[in-house]
Amino acid sequence: MQARKYAKTLDKENSKIGGSKEGYKYPHKHRIANPKRFFSFIALIVIIIIVVAVLLASSSSIRMLTSPIQVFISNGGYSYLKQGSSVFAVYVVNSTASGAYVYIAKLPLLYGFVSKVYMTNSTEVNVSVNASRRASINIRMISSSSKGAMLNITPIPSFYNIQTSNSVSLIGPVSIGTAASKGLKVIIVSTTTSTSTTTSTINQTNQLLVSAEQYANTNTSIGVLLNNYKALYIKDKACNASIYNATYAKYFNTQPSGLTSFENVSAQTPISITVSAKPLKDDLVLVNYTPVMRSGVASQPMVSLLLNMSPSAVMPIVSTLYEGILLGDNYTILNSTYQFQSSIQNYCGAYIPKP
């Protein structure tokens, strides 16, 4: 009886301070201070997950980026693209005839950093979809209006090693989508790094490569020599077995056979040389001289020149590597051989080894 009386007294005291019988009798059950806000938060998380899942499931709304594409994005709208294994969103905001803000973000992170840039007509930026300093896409604004913006988006090959644009800022999570009007920080997008110019930067890189090739061909001894070899190879492509046999016998007093036969030698003698330049980090460029055989372009260069094309470089040549069919050779050997072969006044000089 006393126990029941005491319990009633406690219930009355508890009801005065807004408590409940259940909450009082079972103090080990923690009560939620604001259950309405808590469940709203849970609902928001569920909505975000559903939105992300729907987005990724609807592959028809995601365009593959394997070559340059043009896409119109309405003011406040999205375009979803996939490059390799990366899916990202491009979002246009505050679009006018003067320009628009463009956001780029990788999916499917719920929160993360987003690349933001203000673009005007004909401007370009380079952006890294994977949040690195190496650009993976180029965006050029073709036109804009109050309705949206027309963008040209181009994938950038990784070997260009183009840096992200300084004009693009990396910002924290922002409100995107219909929930933005309610102030909810719901982002179905995440982080991408920005880049600078796309077409202009690519053009600058191409110019750097052209300059490197020109320098290698005209300002390096090995480059000049290999171009002389190229002219010799092209001329002597007309060599045939009868001319070769007669020329070989003249210098070696015997007819060629086995490894020295025309069939074997012609298969191992280039008919031309291709020159290509590959950008590396900073202003370093690798210029490759690759032989063209009768069967096609060789898989390995014959000479690789590493050049420092920085304006401040005193000696652009960093290193010279002899490889492939010239493995073990050097400039002195090659120059001496060329002097001998070029002196042969027919179409088989390049096929005759120096005695």
TACOR-V342391 format. One record per helix or strand of 3 or more residues. SS is the DSSP state (helix for helix, strand for strand). FROM is the first residue (numbers start at 1). TO is the last residue. Records with the same first field share a line. If there is no record, write none. Layout:
SS = FROM-TO + FROM-TO
//
This chain:
helix = 2-16 + 21-25 + 35-57 + 59-61 + 158-160 + 178-182 + 199-219 + 221-238 + 241-252 + 258-260 + 262-268 + 324-326 + 331-342 + 349-351
strand = 62-64 + 69-74 + 78-83 + 86-93 + 99-106 + 114-120 + 124-128 + 137-145 + 148-155 + 169-171 + 272-279 + 284-293 + 303-308 + 317-322
//
